[in-house]
C-alpha cells in the first residue's frame, strides 16, 4: 500500500509552507536537499542577505489551513473517483486493465510532483526569488525558467512518447496474466500523457511554493480528480473504462491550467518593491567581506558550511553543484521508487488471479489508507519545526519533536485501523455497493481491507521516520536498504501465499513487508544517520495504543455484526471502537496525547526566522 497523491501533495505543500530556504541550508531539511548539503544556520554576520521579512504567524496558519482544506477536498474527490469507477464498471476485467494503466500516473505523481521535482526545483527557485528580492541585475527567476523549463519539457515529451510506444511491453511486464491486455495497452497510452502534464504541474508547484503561493498548488488534485470523474460520466457509455484513462489525460492538463495564471503573475507581473538600500548595502558589504575572507582554519566545519551557503546564495540561480545534488537526490528518488514498487508487486501477483482481484486490492487500499493520510498530516505540519531544530544543531529539541510526533501519529492511525477492521464490510457496502459493484465484490474487498489495516501502523511509522533521515542534509542510503528489505519480504510472502490465500495473501505480504521496513527505520535512528531517539522508550509507548486498538477492533466488530442495517452497524461499530480505545488509552497511561495536538498546532503558527514572506 502506498500513499495516494492527494495525501502526499498535502504533505508537500504544508512542508513548504513552513520551510525556510534562502540558501541557509534549512531547505535541505524540509524535503529539498539540493541547495547546500549538511549546512547549518549561518551566523548573522555570515548569512546571505535576503532583503525580505519573515512570515507572520497568521500567514503560516493560513497557508497550512488552505493546504489542509484543499488536500482533504482532493482526497474526497479521489474517493468519489473510485466510487464512480466501481459504480460504472464494477470490479472485473475492465477495471483491472485500467488499474494496470493507472500505475503510470501513480509513479509519475511520486517522482514529478511530490518528491523528485520538488527536491530539485524548490531550493533553486527559492535562491532565485531571494536574489530577485535583492534587486541585483536581471531577473534570476526568469533566467532559471528559461534555462530549465524547455529542457525538462523536452525530456517529459520524450518519456511520454517512449511509454506510448512501449505500452505493450510495459503491460506484459506489470501484469503478465491479465485477461485483456489490449485494453490495458490502450489505457496505458492515454495515461502516459500525464508524464508531460504532471511534469509541468510539478514545475509550476515548485516555483509557486518558492514564491510562497500555496492556493494553486494545493488545488491541483481537486482539478485532477474532477477531470477524471467528469470524463467517466460523460464518455463512459461510449468508451467504457477508456474514459477513465481519458480523464487522467484531461485531469493532468487541468492541473497545469490551475497553476499557470498564478505562475505567470509571479514571473511577468509587477515586481515587488526592492529592499531598503541601506540594509541591502550593509548586508552586501558583510557578505562580500565574509566571502573574501573565507573560512578560518579555526572556525570548524560549521563556518565552512556557512561560507558554502553564502557562495551558493551569491551564485547565479541555475548554477548548482550537480555532483552533490545527485548524491543527495538519488537516495530519495530510489526510496520513493522502491516504496512505489509495492503496488507493482501487488498487481503483478494479482494478475494471475480471477478477474476483479486487482480491483478489490485497489478499492480496499484506497479506503484503508485514509487513517494513515490523516495521521501523517500532523507530522507534516510539525516538519518545519524539526527542520529548524536540525538546522540549528538542537538535537534535543529534534528528538523530542520526533518522539512526540510518532506517538501522536501512531495513536491516530491505530484508532482508524481499529475502525477499518471493525466496520470494513459496512464501509465498503455504503461506499461502493451499487451499479456494477456486487455484494460478492463487497465481501472480497472488505476482507482485503481488514488485512491491510494490520499494516497501517507500519505505513505511518515509515512516513513519520523517513523524514528524519532525509532531513539530515547528507546522503544516506539506509532508508532505501530498509525499504528494499520490506519489498523482499513482500515479494516472497506474496508469491508464497497468493495461490492459497489469493488477494488476502497479497495484502498480508504488504502489511508484513512495510512493518519490517518500519522496524528497521526505528532501530536505525541514531546520531550518524538521523535523529537519536530513545528507541526502547518509543517502542514501549507504542505497545500501549497497539493493545488498545486490538481490543477496540474486536469489540467494534462484534457490535457491528449484531446490527443488520449497514448505516446503524457502522455507527455502532465506530462508536464502540472510539469509546473502548479512548478508555483503554487512559487506563494504560498513554501520555500527553492531547497536549501533543495542542503543541503541534502552536508549532504551525510559530514564527520561523528563516522563512520569507511575500
KOLMI-950174 format. One line per field, with one value per residue (C-alpha): residue in three letters; x, y, z; residue number from 1. Coordinates in nm, 3 decimals. Layout:
<atoms>
aa = c(ALA/...)
c1 = c(X/...)
c2 = c(Y/...)
c3 = c(Z/...)
i = c(NUM/...)
</atoms>
This chain:
<atoms>
aa = c(UNK/UNK/UNK/UNK/UNK/UNK/UNK/UNK/UNK/UNK/UNK/UNK/UNK/UNK/UNK/UNK/UNK/UNK/UNK/UNK/UNK/UNK/UNK/UNK/UNK/UNK/UNK/UNK/UNK/UNK/UNK/UNK/UNK/UNK/UNK/UNK/UNK/UNK/UNK/UNK/UNK/UNK/UNK/UNK/UNK/UNK/UNK/UNK/UNK/UNK/UNK/UNK/UNK/UNK/UNK/UNK/UNK/UNK/UNK/UNK/UNK/UNK/UNK/UNK/UNK/UNK/UNK/UNK/UNK/UNK/UNK/UNK/UNK/UNK/UNK/UNK/UNK/UNK/UNK/UNK/UNK/UNK/UNK/UNK/UNK/UNK/UNK/UNK/UNK/UNK/UNK/UNK/UNK/UNK/UNK/UNK/UNK/UNK/UNK/UNK/UNK/UNK/UNK/UNK/UNK/UNK/UNK/UNK/UNK/UNK/UNK/UNK/UNK/UNK/UNK/UNK/UNK/UNK/UNK/UNK/UNK/UNK/UNK/UNK/UNK/UNK/UNK/UNK/UNK/UNK/UNK/UNK/UNK/UNK/UNK/UNK/UNK/UNK/UNK/UNK/UNK/UNK/UNK/UNK/UNK/UNK/UNK/UNK/UNK/UNK/UNK/UNK/UNK/UNK/UNK/UNK/UNK/UNK/UNK/UNK/UNK/UNK/UNK/UNK/UNK/UNK/UNK/UNK/UNK/UNK/UNK/UNK/UNK/UNK/UNK/UNK/UNK/UNK/UNK/UNK/UNK/UNK/UNK/UNK/UNK/UNK/UNK/UNK/UNK/UNK/UNK/UNK/UNK/UNK/UNK/UNK/UNK/UNK/UNK/UNK/UNK/UNK/UNK/UNK/UNK/UNK/UNK/UNK/UNK/UNK/UNK/UNK/UNK/UNK/UNK/UNK/UNK/UNK/UNK/UNK/UNK/UNK/UNK/UNK/UNK/UNK/UNK/UNK/UNK/UNK/UNK/UNK/UNK/UNK/UNK/UNK/UNK/UNK/UNK/UNK/UNK/UNK/UNK/UNK/UNK/UNK/UNK/UNK/UNK/UNK/UNK/UNK/UNK/UNK/UNK/UNK/UNK/UNK/UNK/UNK/UNK/UNK/UNK/UNK/UNK/UNK/UNK/UNK/UNK/UNK/UNK/UNK/UNK/UNK/UNK/UNK/UNK/UNK/UNK/UNK/UNK/UNK/UNK/UNK/UNK/UNK/UNK/UNK/UNK/UNK/UNK/UNK/UNK/UNK/UNK/UNK/UNK/UNK/UNK/UNK/UNK/UNK/UNK/UNK/UNK/UNK/UNK/UNK/UNK/UNK/UNK/UNK/UNK/UNK/UNK/UNK/UNK/UNK/UNK/UNK/UNK/UNK/UNK/UNK/UNK/UNK/UNK/UNK/UNK/UNK/UNK/UNK/UNK/UNK/UNK/UNK/UNK/UNK/UNK/UNK/UNK/UNK/UNK/UNK/UNK/UNK/UNK/UNK/UNK/UNK/UNK/UNK/UNK/UNK/UNK/UNK/UNK/UNK/UNK/UNK/UNK/UNK/UNK/UNK/UNK/UNK/UNK/UNK/UNK/UNK/UNK/UNK/UNK/UNK/UNK/UNK/UNK/UNK/UNK/UNK/UNK/UNK/UNK/UNK/UNK/UNK/UNK/UNK/UNK/UNK/UNK/UNK/UNK/UNK/UNK/UNK/UNK/UNK/UNK/UNK/UNK/UNK/UNK/UNK/UNK/UNK/UNK/UNK/UNK/UNK/UNK/UNK/UNK/UNK/UNK/UNK/UNK/UNK/UNK/UNK/UNK/UNK/UNK/UNK/UNK/UNK/UNK/UNK/UNK/UNK/UNK/UNK/UNK/UNK/UNK/UNK/UNK/UNK/UNK/UNK/UNK/UNK/UNK/UNK/UNK/UNK/UNK/UNK/UNK/UNK/UNK/UNK/UNK/UNK/UNK/UNK/UNK/UNK/UNK/UNK/UNK/UNK/UNK/UNK/UNK/UNK/UNK/UNK/UNK/UNK/UNK/UNK/UNK/UNK/UNK/UNK/UNK/UNK/UNK/UNK/UNK/UNK/UNK/UNK/UNK/UNK/UNK/UNK/UNK/UNK/UNK/UNK/UNK/UNK/UNK/UNK/UNK/UNK/UNK/UNK/UNK/UNK/UNK/UNK/UNK/UNK/UNK/UNK/UNK/UNK/UNK/UNK/UNK/UNK/UNK/UNK/UNK/UNK/UNK/UNK/UNK/UNK/UNK/UNK/UNK/UNK/UNK/UNK/UNK/UNK/UNK/UNK/UNK/UNK/UNK/UNK/UNK/UNK/UNK/UNK/UNK/UNK/UNK/UNK/UNK/UNK/UNK/UNK/UNK/UNK/UNK/UNK/UNK/UNK/UNK/UNK/UNK/UNK/UNK/UNK/UNK/UNK/UNK/UNK/UNK/UNK/UNK/UNK/UNK/UNK/UNK/UNK/UNK/UNK/UNK/UNK/UNK/UNK/UNK/UNK/UNK/UNK/UNK/UNK/UNK/UNK/UNK/UNK/UNK/UNK/UNK/UNK/UNK/UNK/UNK/UNK/UNK/UNK/UNK/UNK/UNK/UNK/UNK/UNK/UNK/UNK/UNK/UNK/UNK/UNK/UNK/UNK/UNK/UNK)
c1 = c(0.000/0.129/0.039/-0.208/-0.113/-0.366/-0.213/0.143/0.052/-0.092/0.225/0.450/0.252/0.245/0.615/0.694/0.458/0.682/1.021/1.291/1.528/1.712/2.037/2.072/2.055/1.719/1.551/1.767/1.580/1.234/1.233/1.468/1.823/1.969/2.077/2.359/2.403/2.468/2.458/2.365/2.224/2.494/2.571/2.408/2.726/2.779/2.418/2.332/2.101/1.753/1.606/1.270/1.086/0.990/0.627/0.383/0.216/-0.108/0.050/0.176/-0.156/-0.349/-0.111/-0.146/-0.524/-0.563/-0.336/-0.507/-0.858/-0.776/-0.580/-0.878/-1.104/-0.874/-0.874/-1.254/-1.276/-1.028/-1.265/-1.551/-1.343/-1.305/-1.676/-1.759/-1.522/-1.684/-2.036/-1.983/-1.750/-1.762/-1.465/-1.373/-1.163/-1.216/-1.121/-0.824/-0.697/-0.738/-0.569/-0.263/-0.250/-0.309/0.041/0.185/0.018/0.085/0.459/0.463/0.293/0.551/0.850/0.731/0.502/0.554/0.921/1.176/1.068/1.018/1.357/1.534/1.338/1.211/1.558/1.664/1.360/1.398/1.750/1.636/1.349/1.588/1.822/1.529/1.427/1.773/1.717/2.056/2.082/1.843/1.553/1.707/1.367/1.304/1.659/1.604/1.282/1.445/1.733/1.536/1.178/1.245/1.488/1.259/0.960/1.152/1.251/0.890/0.772/1.038/0.950/0.577/0.638/0.856/0.584/0.323/0.540/0.638/0.293/0.250/0.581/0.505/0.166/0.322/0.582/0.336/0.055/0.152/-0.166/-0.411/-0.716/-0.747/-0.402/-0.516/-0.748/-0.471/-0.238/-0.494/-0.541/-0.165/-0.110/-0.370/-0.237/0.121/0.034/0.045/0.425/0.421/0.128/0.245/0.596/0.473/0.236/0.521/0.737/0.464/0.406/0.774/0.800/0.484/0.581/0.915/0.714/0.502/0.192/0.003/-0.356/-0.299/-0.052/-0.286/-0.580/-0.423/-0.568/-0.912/-0.880/-0.728/-0.996/-1.270/-1.143/-1.141/-1.489/-1.636/-1.479/-1.610/-1.968/-1.962/-1.776/-1.831/-2.125/-1.936/-1.576/-1.611/-1.322/-1.107/-1.300/-1.120/-0.785/-0.904/-0.993/-0.634/-0.509/-0.766/-0.709/-0.335/-0.396/-0.627/-0.351/-0.129/-0.412/-0.493/-0.142/-0.033/-0.208/-0.064/0.286/0.257/0.174/0.482/0.706/0.572/0.365/0.469/0.793/0.783/0.941/1.313/1.454/1.583/1.906/2.085/2.000/2.094/2.423/2.523/2.430/2.615/2.923/2.910/2.863/3.143/3.379/3.291/3.331/3.666/3.800/3.680/3.656/3.923/4.102/3.992/3.626/3.544/3.307/3.009/3.183/3.288/2.928/2.809/3.058/2.932/2.580/2.692/2.865/2.553/2.330/2.554/2.600/2.358/2.035/2.063/2.419/2.440/2.683/2.537/2.752/2.637/2.278/2.282/2.440/2.151/1.867/1.949/1.872/1.543/1.428/1.535/1.347/1.033/1.054/1.119/0.821/0.603/0.705/0.479/0.185/0.362/0.426/0.064/-0.071/0.184/0.080/-0.292/-0.287/-0.276/-0.592/-0.951/-1.088/-1.153/-0.859/-0.665/-0.980/-1.051/-0.696/-0.724/-1.057/-0.952/-0.621/-0.769/-1.015/-0.782/-0.513/-0.738/-0.645/-0.279/-0.322/-0.481/-0.223/0.070/-0.070/0.012/0.376/0.382/0.261/0.542/0.807/0.932/0.992/1.201/1.390/1.471/1.593/1.824/1.947/2.039/2.204/1.947/1.940/1.740/1.456/1.457/1.444/1.152/0.971/1.017/0.917/0.605/0.505/0.549/0.338/0.053/0.052/0.050/-0.242/-0.438/-0.371/-0.439/-0.781/-0.852/-0.712/-0.935/-1.240/-1.147/-1.105/-1.428/-1.653/-1.490/-1.799/-2.027/-1.781/-1.737/-2.110/-2.201/-1.926/-1.923/-2.207/-2.417/-2.435/-2.188/-2.026/-2.193/-2.229/-1.958/-1.724/-1.809/-1.725/-1.394/-1.288/-1.382/-1.174/-0.871/-0.923/-0.918/-0.583/-0.449/-0.547/-0.288/-0.011/-0.136/0.086/0.388/0.300/0.256/0.585/0.767/0.617/0.695/1.050/1.190/1.170/1.429/1.677/1.636/1.642/1.998/2.139/2.374/2.323/2.206/2.113/1.982/1.611/1.645/1.805/1.524/1.260/1.432/1.422/1.049/0.999/1.184/0.961/0.651/0.760/0.849/0.549/0.312/0.448/0.424/0.068/-0.108/-0.206/-0.352/-0.493/-0.542/-0.574/-0.563/-0.213/-0.105/-0.247/-0.082/0.250/0.210/0.137/0.431/0.673/0.600/0.616/0.965/1.067/0.922/1.107/1.436/1.389/1.304/1.606/1.837/1.761/2.088/2.332/2.513/2.206/1.919/1.781/1.893/1.561/1.511/1.407/1.320/1.102/0.927/0.858/0.728/0.491/0.377/0.279/0.009/-0.208/-0.147/-0.305/-0.589/-0.651/-0.668/-0.928/-1.126/-1.128/-1.260/-1.529/-1.630/-1.653/-1.872/-2.114/-2.126/-2.204/-2.513/-2.688/-2.845/-2.860/-2.518/-2.564/-2.654/-2.388/-2.123/-2.239/-2.247/-1.911/-1.741/-1.876/-1.772/-1.423/-1.381/-1.510/-1.313/-0.995/-1.004/-1.084/-0.801/-0.557/-0.640/-0.618/-0.283/-0.147/-0.070/0.093/0.044/-0.170/-0.398/-0.114/0.079/-0.205/-0.207/0.170/0.158/-0.100/0.114/0.415/0.241/0.193/0.531/0.744/1.031/1.321/1.436/1.109/1.040/0.711/0.575)
c2 = c(0.000/0.343/0.696/0.848/1.160/1.363/1.272/1.323/1.656/1.788/1.688/1.854/2.177/2.208/2.135/2.414/2.641/2.633/2.569/2.832/2.836/3.136/2.947/2.881/2.505/2.486/2.386/2.078/1.966/2.031/1.793/1.973/1.854/2.015/2.363/2.308/1.964/1.947/2.321/2.461/2.804/3.058/3.326/3.660/3.819/3.544/3.487/3.576/3.875/3.817/4.166/4.026/3.988/3.656/3.547/3.630/3.365/3.440/3.374/3.031/2.942/3.047/2.865/2.548/2.579/2.638/2.347/2.111/2.201/2.163/1.843/1.692/1.809/1.640/1.321/1.319/1.368/1.083/0.867/0.987/0.892/0.537/0.523/0.632/0.372/0.100/0.218/0.239/-0.054/-0.271/-0.490/-0.706/-0.736/-0.374/-0.216/-0.450/-0.330/0.034/-0.008/-0.157/0.157/0.362/0.261/0.526/0.829/0.685/0.665/0.995/1.177/1.047/1.149/1.463/1.633/1.504/1.414/1.437/1.759/1.936/1.825/1.971/2.284/2.430/2.524/2.651/2.876/2.985/3.106/3.282/3.452/3.568/3.719/3.885/4.043/4.195/4.361/4.272/4.258/4.075/3.877/3.547/3.374/3.427/3.319/2.998/2.927/2.996/2.762/2.470/2.459/2.393/2.111/1.949/1.978/1.801/1.527/1.483/1.460/1.202/0.983/1.006/0.905/0.615/0.490/0.512/0.317/0.059/0.020/-0.346/-0.441/-0.239/-0.408/-0.751/-0.675/-0.530/-0.786/-1.087/-1.279/-1.001/-1.137/-0.834/-0.685/-0.489/-0.276/-0.215/-0.108/0.145/0.286/0.299/0.502/0.752/0.776/0.815/1.174/1.251/1.237/1.570/1.723/1.604/1.725/2.072/2.072/1.977/2.250/2.511/2.386/2.414/2.765/2.885/2.744/2.918/3.239/3.144/3.084/2.778/2.805/2.692/2.408/2.271/2.271/2.058/1.727/1.883/1.972/1.635/1.419/1.646/1.583/1.205/1.190/1.414/1.210/0.882/1.004/1.185/0.924/0.605/0.475/0.519/0.434/0.217/0.221/0.401/0.711/0.696/0.696/0.994/1.158/1.111/1.294/1.573/1.598/1.637/1.932/2.086/2.060/2.277/2.518/2.566/2.696/2.864/3.202/3.234/3.146/3.390/3.668/3.584/3.578/3.868/4.071/4.391/4.343/4.368/4.670/4.641/4.620/4.925/5.044/5.089/4.739/4.582/4.774/4.675/4.314/4.306/4.452/4.191/3.908/4.034/4.059/3.709/3.567/3.742/3.627/3.267/3.020/3.030/2.708/2.767/2.817/2.447/2.274/2.494/2.806/2.623/2.519/2.874/3.001/2.739/2.867/3.222/3.108/2.933/3.228/3.470/3.243/3.254/3.077/2.800/2.720/2.436/2.161/1.876/1.602/1.692/1.724/1.374/1.238/1.376/1.325/0.972/0.805/0.996/0.905/0.545/0.520/0.666/0.423/0.131/0.215/0.260/-0.085/-0.233/-0.154/-0.303/-0.626/-0.648/-0.603/-0.841/-1.116/-1.040/-1.051/-1.431/-1.446/-1.437/-1.113/-0.845/-0.925/-0.611/-0.403/-0.548/-0.467/-0.113/-0.027/-0.176/0.006/0.347/0.332/0.172/0.435/0.727/0.700/0.691/1.005/1.196/1.085/1.182/1.530/1.605/1.505/1.723/2.025/1.988/1.914/2.278/2.272/1.957/2.102/2.421/2.228/2.019/2.329/2.488/2.173/2.139/1.759/1.750/1.957/1.747/1.425/1.549/1.655/1.318/1.114/1.322/1.311/0.933/0.888/1.110/0.982/0.622/0.687/0.845/0.577/0.292/0.435/0.448/0.099/-0.041/0.125/-0.004/-0.357/-0.350/-0.195/-0.297/-0.471/-0.181/0.081/-0.093/-0.160/0.202/0.343/0.108/-0.148/-0.004/-0.038/-0.296/-0.344/-0.653/-0.795/-1.051/-0.765/-0.604/-0.920/-0.972/-0.607/-0.590/-0.899/-0.747/-0.416/-0.584/-0.742/-0.409/-0.243/-0.454/-0.274/0.082/0.143/0.034/0.269/0.559/0.492/0.478/0.811/0.973/0.839/0.864/1.244/1.249/1.056/1.286/1.598/1.535/1.725/1.445/1.146/0.829/0.500/0.338/0.415/0.260/-0.051/-0.075/-0.031/-0.289/-0.540/-0.477/-0.520/-0.850/-0.969/-0.852/-1.032/-1.361/-1.378/-1.268/-1.524/-1.797/-1.720/-1.596/-1.943/-2.049/-1.720/-1.513/-1.139/-1.188/-1.330/-1.030/-0.787/-0.977/-0.963/-0.586/-0.547/-0.763/-0.603/-0.245/-0.343/-0.485/-0.154/0.044/-0.172/-0.124/0.253/0.271/0.066/0.270/0.608/0.747/1.036/0.905/0.857/1.052/1.189/0.985/0.899/0.680/0.372/0.144/0.409/0.477/0.108/0.069/0.361/0.230/-0.104/0.064/0.202/-0.120/-0.322/-0.072/-0.086/-0.467/-0.472/-0.188/-0.358/-0.686/-0.508/-0.288/-0.582/-0.770/-0.479/-0.404/-0.766/-0.758/-0.488/-0.555/-0.202/-0.102/0.259/0.164/-0.107/0.142/0.388/0.122/-0.024/0.314/0.439/0.121/0.137/0.500/0.456/0.138/0.280/0.608/0.439/0.190/0.469/0.631/0.303/0.215/0.560/0.683/1.019/1.364/1.280/1.580/1.821/1.698/1.801/2.148/2.174/2.069/2.336/2.601/2.481/2.561/2.925/2.971/3.228/3.062/3.306/3.182/3.189/3.457/3.644/3.790)
c3 = c(0.000/-0.087/-0.015/-0.257/-0.447/-0.258/0.070/-0.048/-0.218/0.109/0.291/0.037/0.038/0.414/0.443/0.201/0.392/0.696/0.542/0.533/0.242/0.115/0.082/0.456/0.439/0.614/0.291/0.291/0.599/0.470/0.183/-0.059/-0.001/-0.307/-0.206/0.038/0.186/0.555/0.610/0.946/1.008/0.943/1.200/1.143/1.014/0.754/0.647/0.290/0.274/0.151/0.176/0.282/0.608/0.769/0.754/1.026/1.236/1.061/0.723/0.826/0.984/0.674/0.441/0.644/0.663/0.291/0.207/0.450/0.332/-0.036/0.027/0.207/-0.076/-0.326/-0.118/-0.100/-0.475/-0.513/-0.311/-0.532/-0.836/-0.705/-0.625/-0.978/-1.122/-0.912/-0.993/-1.368/-1.430/-1.116/-1.029/-1.323/-1.636/-1.745/-1.415/-1.379/-1.717/-1.624/-1.287/-1.456/-1.671/-1.353/-1.245/-1.478/-1.312/-0.967/-1.030/-1.223/-0.935/-0.687/-0.896/-1.074/-0.823/-0.473/-0.437/-0.714/-0.883/-0.552/-0.417/-0.719/-0.804/-0.476/-0.346/-0.689/-0.716/-0.354/-0.420/-0.736/-0.554/-0.281/-0.539/-0.711/-0.379/-0.352/-0.689/-0.835/-1.215/-1.444/-1.307/-1.181/-1.164/-1.534/-1.609/-1.416/-1.603/-1.937/-1.862/-1.718/-1.845/-2.217/-2.142/-1.888/-2.120/-2.397/-2.154/-2.043/-2.405/-2.483/-2.185/-2.262/-2.623/-2.510/-2.275/-2.550/-2.793/-2.534/-2.376/-2.482/-2.322/-2.009/-1.964/-2.018/-1.752/-1.497/-1.535/-1.747/-1.660/-1.750/-1.941/-2.172/-2.231/-2.538/-2.326/-2.074/-2.357/-2.483/-2.135/-2.075/-2.391/-2.275/-1.921/-2.050/-2.140/-1.768/-1.776/-1.958/-1.770/-1.427/-1.501/-1.590/-1.292/-1.058/-1.208/-1.151/-0.796/-0.705/-0.847/-0.674/-0.335/-0.361/-0.407/-0.101/-0.310/-0.186/-0.309/-0.667/-0.586/-0.319/-0.563/-0.835/-0.716/-0.694/-1.063/-1.149/-0.991/-1.122/-1.475/-1.428/-1.274/-1.545/-1.826/-1.685/-1.664/-1.999/-2.205/-2.005/-2.210/-2.537/-2.448/-2.139/-1.895/-2.153/-2.047/-1.712/-1.893/-2.098/-1.767/-1.647/-1.956/-1.916/-1.541/-1.592/-1.824/-1.565/-1.304/-1.522/-1.610/-1.240/-1.170/-1.492/-1.432/-1.082/-1.202/-1.492/-1.247/-1.042/-1.349/-1.550/-1.307/-1.135/-0.944/-0.569/-0.411/-0.355/-0.002/0.176/0.007/0.338/0.458/0.128/0.105/0.459/0.401/0.071/0.235/0.512/0.264/0.041/0.338/0.456/0.107/0.056/0.389/0.353/0.641/0.904/0.991/1.349/1.264/1.234/0.993/1.074/0.947/0.635/0.574/0.632/0.374/0.129/0.185/0.108/-0.209/-0.331/-0.250/-0.442/-0.742/-1.036/-0.953/-1.212/-1.108/-0.854/-0.765/-0.965/-0.817/-0.468/-0.585/-0.727/-0.411/-0.209/-0.455/-0.566/-0.230/-0.204/-0.554/-0.516/-0.187/-0.347/-0.639/-0.409/-0.194/-0.502/-0.619/-0.352/-0.576/-0.877/-0.688/-0.577/-0.928/-1.075/-0.833/-0.861/-1.242/-1.224/-1.008/-1.132/-1.276/-1.019/-0.790/-0.881/-0.837/-0.494/-0.384/-0.520/-0.357/-0.023/-0.031/-0.111/0.178/0.432/0.381/0.481/0.854/0.754/0.544/0.830/1.085/0.862/0.805/1.169/1.111/0.802/0.996/1.250/0.987/0.973/1.349/1.317/1.023/1.210/1.513/1.295/1.113/1.444/1.574/1.855/1.876/2.197/2.053/1.735/1.936/2.145/1.830/1.659/1.963/2.018/1.653/1.638/1.950/1.831/1.472/1.597/1.829/1.545/1.286/1.529/1.607/1.234/1.180/1.454/1.296/0.949/1.079/1.279/1.014/0.684/0.533/0.620/0.489/0.154/0.118/0.179/-0.040/-0.339/-0.350/-0.629/-1.003/-1.131/-0.790/-0.641/-0.290/-0.374/-0.459/-0.125/0.070/-0.113/-0.079/0.290/0.366/0.194/0.371/0.711/0.628/0.505/0.833/1.014/0.825/0.872/1.174/0.972/0.687/0.928/1.104/0.771/0.666/1.000/1.042/0.691/0.700/0.978/0.763/0.465/0.685/0.797/0.499/0.395/0.168/0.338/0.179/0.497/0.428/0.083/0.233/0.490/0.219/-0.001/0.286/0.320/-0.056/-0.050/0.234/0.046/-0.271/-0.109/0.122/-0.155/-0.400/-0.137/-0.027/-0.341/-0.460/-0.126/0.007/-0.309/-0.256/0.122/0.090/-0.117/0.138/0.423/0.241/0.208/0.578/0.686/0.442/0.546/0.913/0.853/0.696/0.986/1.240/1.054/1.031/1.400/1.502/1.277/1.434/1.561/1.550/1.243/1.023/1.171/1.500/1.804/1.968/2.273/2.079/2.370/2.528/2.198/2.139/2.494/2.449/2.109/2.260/2.466/2.183/1.988/2.268/2.296/1.921/1.916/2.193/2.036/1.694/1.835/2.038/1.744/1.503/1.748/1.788/1.414/1.330/1.555/1.350/1.009/0.874/0.734/0.845/1.202/1.209/1.104/1.368/1.641/1.547/1.513/1.843/2.021/1.877/1.980/2.335/2.405/2.252/2.442/2.771/2.730/2.644/2.976/3.166/3.008/3.086/2.735/2.799/2.654/2.350/2.385/2.479/2.177/1.949/2.104/2.074/1.708/1.638/1.807/1.609/1.283/1.374/1.538/1.364/1.181/1.145/0.804/0.610/0.358/0.345/0.029)
i = c(1/2/3/4/5/6/7/8/9/10/11/12/13/14/15/16/17/18/19/20/21/22/23/24/25/26/27/28/29/30/31/32/33/34/35/36/37/38/39/40/41/42/43/44/45/46/47/48/49/50/51/52/53/54/55/56/57/58/59/60/61/62/63/64/65/66/67/68/69/70/71/72/73/74/75/76/77/78/79/80/81/82/83/84/85/86/87/88/89/90/91/92/93/94/95/96/97/98/99/100/101/102/103/104/105/106/107/108/109/110/111/112/113/114/115/116/117/118/119/120/121/122/123/124/125/126/127/128/129/130/131/132/133/134/135/136/137/138/139/140/141/142/143/144/145/146/147/148/149/150/151/152/153/154/155/156/157/158/159/160/161/162/163/164/165/166/167/168/169/170/171/172/173/174/175/176/177/178/179/180/181/182/183/184/185/186/187/188/189/190/191/192/193/194/195/196/197/198/199/200/201/202/203/204/205/206/207/208/209/210/211/212/213/214/215/216/217/218/219/220/221/222/223/224/225/226/227/228/229/230/231/232/233/234/235/236/237/238/239/240/241/242/243/244/245/246/247/248/249/250/251/252/253/254/255/256/257/258/259/260/261/262/263/264/265/266/267/268/269/270/271/272/273/274/275/276/277/278/279/280/281/282/283/284/285/286/287/288/289/290/291/292/293/294/295/296/297/298/299/300/301/302/303/304/305/306/307/308/309/310/311/312/313/314/315/316/317/318/319/320/321/322/323/324/325/326/327/328/329/330/331/332/333/334/335/336/337/338/339/340/341/342/343/344/345/346/347/348/349/350/351/352/353/354/355/356/357/358/359/360/361/362/363/364/365/366/367/368/369/370/371/372/373/374/375/376/377/378/379/380/381/382/383/384/385/386/387/388/389/390/391/392/393/394/395/396/397/398/399/400/401/402/403/404/405/406/407/408/409/410/411/412/413/414/415/416/417/418/419/420/421/422/423/424/425/426/427/428/429/430/431/432/433/434/435/436/437/438/439/440/441/442/443/444/445/446/447/448/449/450/451/452/453/454/455/456/457/458/459/460/461/462/463/464/465/466/467/468/469/470/471/472/473/474/475/476/477/478/479/480/481/482/483/484/485/486/487/488/489/490/491/492/493/494/495/496/497/498/499/500/501/502/503/504/505/506/507/508/509/510/511/512/513/514/515/516/517/518/519/520/521/522/523/524/525/526/527/528/529/530/531/532/533/534/535/536/537/538/539/540/541/542/543/544/545/546/547/548/549/550/551/552/553/554/555/556/557/558/559/560/561/562/563/564/565/566/567/568/569/570/571/572/573/574/575/576/577/578/579/580/581/582/583/584/585/586/587/588/589/590/591/592/593/594/595/596/597/598/599/600/601/602/603/604/605/606/607/608/609/610/611/612/613/614)
</atoms>
